[in-house]
Amino acid sequence: MDFRGTHVLILDGYARQCLPFLRAFKEFGCEVTLLCDSKIDCGYWSRLPDHKIIGDCNLYEYEKSEETIAKLIKTGMYDIVLPLVDTSARVLANNKKEFSKYAYIVVSDKENFEKAQDKLEVMKVCMKNGISCPYTLFNVNSIDDVLNSELKFPIVIKPRCGSGARGFYKIKAAKDFEQIVKTEGINLKDYVVQECLPIDSLLISDNIFIDDNGEVKSSFIYASYRYFPLNGGTGTFNISINREDVHKECAKLVKIMGLTGCVGVDLMIDPRDDHAKVIEINPRPLACAKMGFVTGINQAQQILEASKGLEVTSFQQYKCGMALRMTQTDILWFIKSPNRFTIKPSFFKIKNTKDQMFSWDDPLPWFAFLIRGIRNYKSEMKRRQV
């Protein structure tokens, strides 16, 4: 199939995963427009987009983002619309029925999207269907519901919806739990209350593409050996790995939940039993989407095929042992971490390692991300403490 001339609108030009998708769509001869929130977005500094639009497309401003995105889609100029972060994905899911009159929308249907964004609903599906996850309490309305349950401390409480480490608490004892809930004014109905996995559990992510018939067409896994902020952030050094049990369980999960398009499932490998336990679902491309392209899985091709109603190519194999480093934040990890010289793999590993953003033929986005990160560092750290 010749995809030349297909007009793709990629949202969220500040998200690092726009870069591999830009490159891949361009290699297929597509015309690509990128919606950016500001002129220091990494995508805005890229030479790859055919068109760049500055408009409201912000992780923290849903209404303004929705207005901007709706205006663009309803021009009828675009064949495909791809979201990269939670806010834009939610905008598309909430309006998918209307927006699909104008373009192919790469997101799950609204009802299924909302369930996937609710961490407690995801845990319910996992526990009901024998999919590994942390032991989780349901129907929690009060402090006593937790203290009188079978759940043992330490525990974790976190918002049912949200990203990053915002509102995340690791609580060692019952007295600390009571104090935090009362002091912070936490409504436990809006939180997930579950067991705390061991500190040495390995964070992994399964990146899946599901066609419109609900069939899994590709799945690749990477492990995050370092991340920033240290108390819970995006991976700064990821390595592709293979776990057939994870592929199988995540495929089962996304099928049960009726998800389509690009989906990321975050899990933690519990060292007590070596089971990979589902933590959450992100019904959109993950930040390290480049790993797929590096290891031999082309989600851009799959999106194009799905948009044309074609049989979507199934990618069953990918390269393991490939590493991607987010150099800017990995350096921050090195500065802040007490394990900077003892971590395995070593911070100084370079074999089979690529930078997540830098390329010699398109170097400027790397510097734009650095500048934006410096500008937003204090405000972002403050948000993560909320």
Buried (B, 14 or more C-beta within 10 A) or exposed (E): EEBEEBBBBBBBBBBBBBBBBBBBBBBBEBBBBBBBBBEBBBBBBBEBBBEBBBBBBBBEBBEBBBBBBBEBBBEEBBBBBBBBBBBBBBBBBBBBEEBBEBBBBBBBBBEBBBBBBBBBBBBBBBBEEEBBBBBBBEEBEEBEBBEEBEBEBBBBBBBBBBBEBEBBBBBEEEEBBBEEBEEEEBEBEEBBBBBBBEEEBBBBBBBBBBBEEEEBBBBBBBBBBBBBBBEBBBBBBBBBBBBEEBBEBBBBBBBBBBBBBBBBBBBBBBEEEEBBBBBBBBBBBBBBBBBBBBBBBBBBBBBBBBBBEEEBBEBEEBBBEBBBBBBBBBBBBBEEBEEEEEBEBEBEBEEBBBBBBBBEEBEEBBBBBBEBBEEEEEEEEEBBEE
